[in-house]
Amino acid sequence: MSEPTQKYSITMPRDIAEAARARSGPSGLSAYAAAAVARQIERDNLNELIQVAEAEHGPVTEEEVQALRDQLHQARAQQTGDGANAA
């Protein structure tokens, strides 16, 4: 069973609304907008989590971020077979 819904009225720039409607496909503009809002809520929640972690442990350095990006890149390469010879 799907979650209950309620009708809302929102205001947005016309060009954004038209682009969203063009991309919404068969699910419609309401579903497209709901998915976009859900993604934004996830981002907001992650940003709050980062703020709490940085307040407790200090900010993440650019070097730490790059090291994790490198690890992710290596893992993806291994999964696709591109990194079979990677060290």
TIKOL-143722 format. One record per atom (N, C-alpha, C): x, y, z. Coordinates in steps of 0.1 Angstrom, whole numbers, plus 2048, in hexadecimal, padded with zeros to 3 digits. Layout:
BEGIN
XYZ;...
***
This chain:
BEGIN
8097F4800;800800800;80980C800;8068167F8;80E8227F7;80B82C802;814834805;81283E80F;80784880C;80184E816;7F6858813;7FD86480D;7F686A804;7FA8777FE;7F1882801;7F688E7FF;7EE89A801;7F28A47F6;7E98AB7F2;7EB8B57E7;7F08C27ED;7FB8C77E6;8018D47EA;8028DD7DE;8038E97E1;8068F37D6;8138F97D9;81C8F87CE;8298FE7D0;82C9087C4;8359117C7;83891B7BD;8479197B9;84A9197AC;8589177A7;85991F79A;865922796;86792978A;86292177E;85C927775;856920769;85F917762;86C91C75F;875914758;87890775F;87990776C;87C8FB774;8708F2773;8648F7775;8588EF774;8568E9767;8598F075C;8588EA74F;8628DF74C;86E8E2751;8798D774F;8758CB757;8708CD763;86C8C176C;8608BA765;8578C1760;84B8BA759;8508B274D;8598B8746;85F8B173A;8668A473D;86C8A4749;87489974D;86C88F756;86189375A;85988B764;85487D75F;85287C752;84E87074C;84086C751;83D85F750;83085A753;82C85B762;83685C76B;83285D779;82D86B77C;82F875774;829882776;83288C77E;82E89877D;8368A3784;8368A1793;82B89D799;82A89C7A7;8348927AC;8358867A6;83E87C7AA;84C8817A8;84F88879D;85C88D79A;8608977A5;8578A07A9;85A8AA7B3;85C8A37C1;8548997C4;8558927D1;86288C7D2;8678857C7;87487F7C7;87F8897C9;87E8957C3;88889F7C4;8888A47D3;87D8A67D9;87C8AB7E7;8828A07F0;87F8937ED;8848887F5;8948887F5;89988A7E9;8A888B7E7;8AE8977EF;8A78A27EF;8AC8AE7F6;8AB8AB805;8A18A580A;8A08A1818;8AC89881C;8AF88E813;8BA885816;8C788D817;8C989780E;8D589F80E;8D68A881B;8CA8AE81E;8CA8B682B;8CE8AD837;8C88A1837;8CB898842;8DA894843;8E0892837;8EE88F836;8F789B83B;8F38A7836;8FA8B383A;8FA8B584A;8EE8B2850;8ED8B385E;8F68A9865;8F689C85F;8FF892865;90E896864;91289C859;91F8A1857;9238AB861;9198B5863;91C8BF86D;91E8BA87B;9168B087E;9188AA88C;9258A388D;92989B882;935894882;94189D882;9418A887B;94C8B287A;94D8B9888;9428BC88E;9428C289B;9498B98A5;9478AC8A4;94D8A38AD;95B89F8AA;95E89E89D;96B898899;9748A2891;96E8AE88E;9758B7885;9728B5877;9758BF86F;9718BF860;97A8B4859;9748AF84F;97A8A5846;9848AD83D;9908A983B;9998B0833;9988AC824;99D8B481C;99C8B180D;9A48A580A;9AF8A2811;9B789680F;9AF88A813;9A788A81D;99F87F821;99487C817;98E887812;984885808;98A87F7FB;9958847F7;99C87E7EB;9A08707ED;9A486C7F9;9A885E7FB;99C8557FA;99185A7FF;9848527FE;97F8517F0;98185C7E8;97D85B7DA;9868517D3;9938517D6;99C8487CF;9988397D3;9948377DF;9908297E3;9838257DB;97A82F7DA;96E82C7D3;9718297C4;9798317BE;97D82F7B0;9838217AE;98C81D7B7;9938107B6;9888057B8;97F8067C1;9757FC7C3;96C7FB7B7;9688067B1;9608067A5;9677FF799;974802798;97C7FD78D;97D7EE78F;97E7E979B;97F7DA79E;9727D479B;9677DA79E;95A7D479B;9577D378C;95C7DC784;9597DC776;9647D476E;96E7D0775;9797C976F;9847D1769;9827DE76A;98C7E8765;9987E876E;9967E477B;9A27E5784;9A77D7788;9A67CE77F;9AB7C0782;9BA7C1785;9C27CA77F;9D07CB781;9D47D678A;9C97DD790;9CC7E8799;9D27E47A6;9DB7EB7AB;9E27E87B8;9DA7EC7C3;
***
